[in-house]
Amino acid sequence: METEHKVTIVTLKKEKDIIRQVINESNWYLIGCVLSLTMIGLLMIYSTTLSNSLSYVIKQFFAFLVGVTILFLFSIINYQLFQAYYIHLYGFSVILLTLVLFIGTAYRNTRAWIDFKLFSLQVSEIARILFILSLAGFIDRDYTKNRRLIQLFKIVAFFGLIAFLLILQPDFSALVVYFPIITIMLYLSGVNRKLLSYGLLFGFTTAVLVLIKIYLMIKENVRSSNIVNFVNASLNDINIQYIIVLILIGILTWFVWWILKKLLFRVKISYLILTIIVLWSSYTLVNFSHRFVKLYQQKRLIAFLDPYFDPTGAGYQIIQTRIAIGSGRIFGKGLFGSTQAKLGFVPEKHTDFIFSVICEEFGLLGATIVISLYLLLILEGTKIMFSARDTFGVLLSSSIVSMFAFYFFINVGMCLGILPVVGLPLPFLSYGGSNLVSSYMAVGILNSIHIRRYIY
């Protein structure tokens, strides 16, 4: 009995030491940022839904309490423990994304939520954090092999299954967040930089061609010249124009390679072949894109270039959010004083476009405070990345920081009308319990890395 009593005392002492360490060693600048953003978010959700009910605020506050608890738990847990169970975490994320396809609840033609009566869980939010943990563990498992081509294919396959399950929902907004995570992890993993460059070239070319294709499809008045009609036809079906464009891509790429060679730049023939393959693949993918992306989604992608081509449809959100942001001026209309949001002109005012309501009620001053908090959050996350004790910590922190930075950049750009509307929330501010809880989970992992930065 005396031995058991001593063991209990030692255990309690260790638990107190861990709690004391978490309190003393935590990055309170990081935690302070997310708590401040969450409080602002709760206030703005209350402001935007005041005429409806308190249910939105109550649900968000409950998610906040769960999130803070998870932040504390993940701060206590040594982040290195996840490294050994990376395959289990990956398997669990696949199971979750598969399960939602069968028992999930559909909302706006997307089956992404599991209804637990008291609350709904957006599975993709939790699966993303599990994916970050699992991919970081997979890459760090044998770091020396990452320069091999076969390892790159394994990483792509690792992500490919997740992407496939998200497309089946379909949830393209959740899918797009994975790309900055994958890119930063590949860059830091030691993967061949030339191969990574070809991947970025493929992504950039595809994005540009998609925008060109949609613009030509929607803007009837630009189809006046034969060249424009020729390009438009080549992007919409397998025809003679499509084949001619592929041949022209090959010839132009070869001509650039030949010029570089004459200028004494050492460019291998293999790079020429890879460039042609990448450009051909990109053009072909865009040619078939209309089979996967619906017309209203295509219009939303192009609306930021000219929202007035469809002012009551695809361009409506951008026009109204611009009006809301501009009407706030420097000091805003005051708390609860927004007219664009209160009168229902701004759609999704408590979720995707909550930043526009902040600008309307608190003006440039309020927007500057919110942007400063996000920049401080990204800065503190970057500091944690540079101070991490091991490669696994670097991979985790860099991917989490890139995720938050991408969310912030896209959402604010979307509200300002300088980027396409892709339906991404603003972490800690936008209404959405699943996103809030997963964001706090990510911050907990960052804090765990920070606490153990000097432990070897």
C-alpha positions in Angstrom: 0.0 0.0 0.0 2.9 2.4 0.8 4.5 1.7 -2.6 1.2 2.4 -4.4 0.9 5.6 -2.4 4.4 6.8 -3.5 3.7 6.0 -7.1 0.5 8.0 -7.0 2.4 11.0 -5.5 5.1 10.8 -8.2 2.5 10.6 -10.9 0.6 13.6 -9.6 3.9 15.5 -9.3 4.7 14.8 -12.9 1.3 15.9 -14.0 1.7 19.2 -12.1 5.1 19.6 -13.7 3.7 19.2 -17.2 0.9 21.7 -16.5 3.4 24.1 -15.0 5.6 23.7 -18.0 2.8 24.3 -20.4 1.8 27.5 -18.5 5.3 28.8 -18.3 6.7 27.8 -21.7 3.7 28.4 -23.9 3.9 31.0 -26.7 1.4 33.4 -25.2 1.8 35.8 -28.1 0.4 33.1 -30.4 -2.3 32.1 -28.0 -3.2 35.7 -27.3 -3.6 36.3 -31.1 -6.1 33.4 -31.6 -8.0 34.3 -28.4 -8.3 37.9 -29.5 -9.5 36.9 -33.0 -12.0 34.5 -31.6 -13.5 37.1 -29.3 -13.8 39.5 -32.2 -15.3 36.7 -34.2 -17.9 36.0 -31.5 -18.8 39.7 -31.4 -19.2 40.0 -35.1 -21.3 36.7 -35.4 -23.5 38.2 -32.7 -23.8 41.5 -34.7 -24.5 39.8 -38.0 -27.1 37.3 -36.6 -28.7 39.6 -34.0 -32.0 39.7 -35.9 -32.2 35.8 -36.1 -31.3 34.2 -32.8 -28.5 33.6 -30.4 -28.0 30.0 -31.6 -25.1 30.9 -33.8 -23.2 32.6 -31.0 -24.0 29.8 -28.5 -22.8 27.1 -31.0 -19.6 29.1 -31.8 -18.9 29.7 -28.1 -19.3 26.0 -27.4 -16.9 25.2 -30.2 -14.5 27.8 -28.7 -14.6 26.0 -25.3 -13.9 22.7 -27.0 -11.2 24.3 -29.1 -9.4 25.8 -26.0 -9.5 22.4 -24.3 -8.0 20.7 -27.4 -5.3 23.4 -27.6 -4.4 22.7 -24.0 -4.4 18.9 -24.5 -2.3 19.1 -27.7 0.1 21.5 -25.9 0.6 18.8 -23.2 1.1 16.0 -25.6 4.6 15.7 -27.1 4.1 16.3 -30.8 6.8 13.7 -31.6 4.4 11.0 -30.4 2.4 11.5 -33.7 5.4 10.7 -35.8 5.3 6.9 -35.0 1.6 6.7 -35.7 1.5 8.6 -39.0 0.0 5.7 -41.0 -2.7 5.2 -38.4 -3.6 9.0 -38.6 -3.7 8.8 -42.3 -5.9 5.7 -42.2 -8.3 7.5 -39.8 -8.5 10.5 -42.0 -9.4 8.3 -45.0 -12.0 6.4 -43.0 -13.6 9.7 -41.9 -13.7 11.1 -45.5 -15.1 7.8 -46.7 -17.7 7.5 -43.9 -19.1 11.0 -44.7 -20.0 9.9 -48.2 -22.4 7.3 -46.8 -23.8 8.8 -43.7 -23.0 12.5 -44.2 -25.5 15.3 -44.5 -25.7 17.3 -47.7 -25.7 21.1 -47.7 -25.7 23.0 -51.0 -24.9 19.8 -53.0 -21.9 19.0 -50.8 -21.9 15.9 -48.6 -19.3 17.0 -46.0 -21.0 17.0 -42.6 -21.9 14.3 -40.1 -25.0 15.2 -38.0 -24.6 14.3 -34.3 -28.0 16.0 -33.4 -26.4 18.4 -30.9 -23.8 19.5 -33.5 -22.6 18.8 -37.0 -19.0 17.9 -37.7 -17.4 19.0 -41.0 -15.1 16.0 -41.4 -12.7 17.6 -43.9 -11.6 20.1 -41.3 -10.4 17.4 -38.9 -9.1 15.2 -41.7 -6.8 18.1 -42.9 -5.0 18.3 -39.5 -4.6 14.5 -39.4 -3.2 14.6 -43.0 -0.6 17.2 -42.0 0.5 15.0 -39.1 0.6 11.9 -41.2 2.4 13.4 -44.2 5.0 15.1 -42.0 5.6 11.7 -40.4 5.8 10.0 -43.8 8.3 12.5 -45.2 10.4 12.4 -42.0 10.4 8.6 -41.8 13.4 8.4 -44.2 14.5 11.9 -45.0 17.4 10.8 -47.1 15.2 9.1 -49.7 13.1 12.2 -50.5 15.3 13.2 -53.4 14.3 10.0 -55.3 11.6 10.3 -57.9 9.8 7.3 -56.5 9.4 9.1 -53.2 7.7 12.0 -55.0 5.2 9.7 -56.6 4.5 8.2 -53.2 3.8 11.6 -51.7 1.5 12.4 -54.6 -0.3 9.1 -54.2 -0.5 9.9 -50.4 -2.4 13.1 -51.2 -4.2 11.6 -54.3 -6.5 9.4 -52.2 -7.5 12.3 -50.0 -8.1 14.5 -53.0 -10.3 11.8 -54.7 -12.5 11.5 -51.6 -12.9 15.3 -51.4 -13.9 15.5 -55.0 -16.5 12.8 -54.4 -18.2 15.0 -51.8 -17.6 17.4 -53.8 -15.7 19.9 -51.6 -13.3 21.9 -53.8 -13.0 24.6 -51.1 -11.5 22.1 -48.7 -9.4 20.6 -51.4 -7.6 23.8 -52.5 -6.2 24.4 -49.0 -4.1 21.2 -49.3 -2.0 22.7 -52.1 0.1 25.2 -50.1 0.5 22.5 -47.4 1.8 20.0 -50.0 4.0 22.6 -51.7 5.8 23.8 -48.5 6.3 20.3 -47.3 7.8 19.2 -50.6 10.1 22.2 -50.6 11.4 21.5 -47.1 11.6 17.7 -47.6 14.5 17.9 -50.0 12.5 16.8 -53.0 14.2 17.5 -56.3 13.7 21.3 -56.7 13.5 21.0 -60.5 10.6 18.4 -60.3 8.9 20.7 -57.7 9.3 23.6 -60.2 7.5 21.6 -62.9 4.7 20.9 -60.5 4.3 24.6 -59.8 4.5 25.3 -63.5 1.7 22.8 -64.1 -0.5 24.4 -61.3 0.2 28.0 -62.5 -0.5 27.2 -66.2 -3.7 25.3 -65.4 -5.0 28.1 -63.2 -4.3 30.7 -65.9 -5.8 28.6 -68.7 -8.9 27.9 -66.7 -9.5 31.6 -66.2 -8.9 32.3 -69.9 -11.3 29.5 -70.8 -14.1 30.7 -68.6 -13.6 34.3 -69.6 -13.9 33.4 -73.3 -17.0 31.3 -72.6 -18.8 34.0 -70.7 -17.7 37.2 -72.4 -19.4 36.9 -75.8 -18.2 40.3 -76.9 -14.5 39.3 -77.0 -15.1 36.5 -79.6 -14.6 38.8 -82.6 -11.2 37.8 -84.0 -10.4 34.5 -85.6 -7.6 33.8 -83.2 -9.9 34.2 -80.1 -12.5 31.9 -81.7 -9.7 29.4 -82.5 -8.4 29.3 -78.9 -11.9 29.1 -77.5 -12.8 26.1 -79.7 -9.5 24.3 -78.7 -10.3 24.7 -75.0 -13.8 23.1 -75.2 -13.4 19.8 -77.0 -11.1 17.3 -78.7 -10.9 18.7 -82.2 -8.5 19.8 -84.9 -7.9 23.2 -83.1 -7.0 21.3 -79.9 -4.5 19.1 -81.8 -3.0 22.2 -83.5 -2.5 24.0 -80.2 -0.7 21.0 -78.7 1.6 20.9 -81.7 2.2 24.7 -81.4 3.0 24.2 -77.7 5.7 21.7 -78.6 7.2 23.8 -81.3 7.3 27.0 -79.2 8.8 25.2 -76.2 11.5 23.6 -78.5 12.2 27.1 -80.0 12.8 28.6 -76.5 15.0 25.7 -75.6 17.0 26.1 -78.9 17.4 29.9 -78.2 18.7 29.2 -74.6 21.1 26.6 -76.0 22.5 29.1 -78.5 22.9 31.6 -75.7 25.1 29.0 -74.0 22.7 28.1 -71.3 23.1 24.4 -70.4 19.6 23.0 -70.7 19.2 19.2 -71.0 16.9 17.7 -73.6 15.1 15.9 -70.7 14.0 19.3 -69.4 12.6 20.2 -72.8 10.6 16.9 -72.9 9.3 17.4 -69.3 8.2 21.0 -70.1 6.3 19.9 -73.2 4.6 17.1 -71.2 3.7 19.4 -68.4 2.2 22.0 -70.7 0.4 19.4 -72.8 -1.1 17.9 -69.6 -2.2 21.3 -68.3 -3.9 22.2 -71.5 -5.6 18.8 -71.7 -6.8 19.0 -68.1 -8.4 22.4 -68.8 -10.0 21.1 -71.9 -11.9 18.5 -69.8 -12.5 20.8 -66.8 -16.1 21.6 -67.8 -16.9 18.0 -67.0 -16.0 18.4 -63.3 -16.6 22.1 -62.6 -20.2 23.3 -62.9 -21.2 26.5 -64.7 -22.0 28.5 -61.6 -18.7 27.5 -60.1 -16.9 28.6 -63.2 -18.7 32.0 -63.1 -17.7 32.5 -59.5 -14.0 31.9 -60.4 -14.1 34.6 -63.1 -16.3 37.1 -61.3 -13.5 38.9 -59.6 -12.1 40.1 -62.9 -15.4 41.7 -63.9 -18.3 41.2 -61.4 -20.7 43.4 -63.4 -20.9 40.8 -66.2 -23.4 39.1 -63.9 -24.3 41.7 -61.2 -27.3 39.7 -59.8 -25.6 36.3 -60.0 -21.9 35.4 -59.8 -20.8 39.0 -59.3 -23.3 39.9 -56.7 -21.2 38.8 -53.7 -18.2 40.8 -54.8 -20.1 43.9 -55.6 -22.0 44.0 -52.2 -18.8 43.2 -50.2 -17.0 46.0 -51.9 -19.8 48.4 -51.1 -19.8 47.3 -47.5 -16.0 47.7 -47.1 -16.0 51.1 -48.8 -18.9 52.4 -46.8 -17.0 51.7 -43.5 -14.4 54.3 -44.4 -11.8 55.0 -41.6 -13.7 54.5 -38.4 -16.7 52.5 -39.6 -20.4 52.8 -38.8 -20.1 51.5 -35.3 -20.9 48.1 -33.7 -24.3 46.8 -34.9 -24.4 49.7 -37.4 -23.7 47.8 -40.6 -26.5 48.3 -43.1 -25.2 46.1 -45.9 -25.1 43.1 -43.6 -28.2 43.9 -41.5 -30.4 44.4 -44.7 -29.2 41.1 -46.2 -27.2 42.5 -49.1 -23.9 40.8 -48.0 -24.4 37.0 -48.4 -22.7 34.6 -46.0 -22.1 37.6 -43.8 -21.3 35.5 -40.7 -19.1 33.0 -42.5 -17.1 33.6 -45.6 -17.6 37.4 -45.8 -17.3 38.3 -42.1 -14.3 40.5 -42.9 -16.4 42.8 -45.0 -18.8 43.3 -42.0 -15.8 44.2 -39.8 -14.7 46.8 -42.3 -18.2 48.2 -42.5 -18.7 48.5 -38.7 -15.1 49.3 -37.6 -13.7 50.8 -40.8 -10.0 50.8 -41.8 -9.0 51.0 -38.1 -10.8 47.7 -37.3 -9.5 46.0 -40.5 -5.9 47.0 -39.6 -6.2 45.5 -36.1 -7.6 42.2 -37.5 -4.9 42.1 -40.2 -2.2 42.9 -37.7 -3.4 40.0 -35.4 -3.2 37.6 -38.4 0.3 38.8 -39.4 1.4 38.4 -35.8 0.0 34.9 -35.7 1.9 34.0 -38.9 5.1 35.7 -37.6 4.9 33.7 -34.3 4.3 30.5 -36.2 7.3 31.2 -38.4 9.5 31.7 -35.4 8.3 28.4 -34.0 9.3 26.8 -37.3 12.8 28.2 -37.2 13.2 27.2 -33.5 11.9 23.6 -33.9 14.2 20.9 -32.5 13.8 18.4 -35.4 12.7 18.0 -39.0 9.3 16.7 -38.0 8.6 19.8 -36.0 9.8 22.0 -38.9 7.5 20.2 -41.4 4.5 20.4 -39.0 4.9 24.1 -38.1 5.6 25.2 -41.7 2.6 23.4 -43.1 0.3 24.8 -40.3 1.6 28.4 -40.9 1.2 28.0 -44.6 -2.4 26.8 -44.1 -3.3 29.8 -41.9 -1.5 32.2 -44.3 -3.4 30.8 -47.3 -6.8 31.0 -45.5 -6.1 34.6 -44.6 -4.7 35.7 -48.0 -7.5 34.1 -50.0 -10.4 35.1 -47.7 -9.4 38.8 -47.5 -8.6 38.9 -51.2 -12.0 37.3 -51.9 -13.8 40.0 -49.8 -11.8 42.8 -51.5 -12.7 41.4 -54.9 -9.2 40.8 -56.1 -9.3 37.0 -55.9 -11.9 34.4 -56.9 -14.7 33.5 -54.5 -13.8 30.0 -53.4 -15.8 29.7 -50.2 -12.9 29.7 -47.7 -13.7 30.9 -44.1 -11.5 33.2 -42.1 -10.1 31.1 -39.2 -11.1 32.1 -35.7 -13.4 34.8 -37.0 -15.9 33.1 -39.3 -18.8 31.1 -38.0 -18.1 27.3 -38.1 -17.5 25.1 -35.2 -15.5 22.4 -37.1 -13.1 25.0 -38.6 -12.7 26.7 -35.2 -11.9 23.4 -33.4 -9.5 22.2 -36.1 -7.7 25.6 -36.0 -7.2 25.4 -32.2 -5.9 21.9 -32.7 -3.4 23.2 -35.2 -2.4 26.0 -32.7 -2.0 23.4 -30.0 0.5 21.4 -32.2 2.4 24.7 -32.8 2.5 25.4 -29.1 3.7 21.9 -28.4 6.6 22.4 -30.8 7.4 25.7 -29.1 7.3 24.3 -25.6 9.8 21.5 -26.5 12.1 23.5 -28.7 15.1 23.3 -26.2 14.5 19.6 -25.2 16.9 17.2 -26.8 
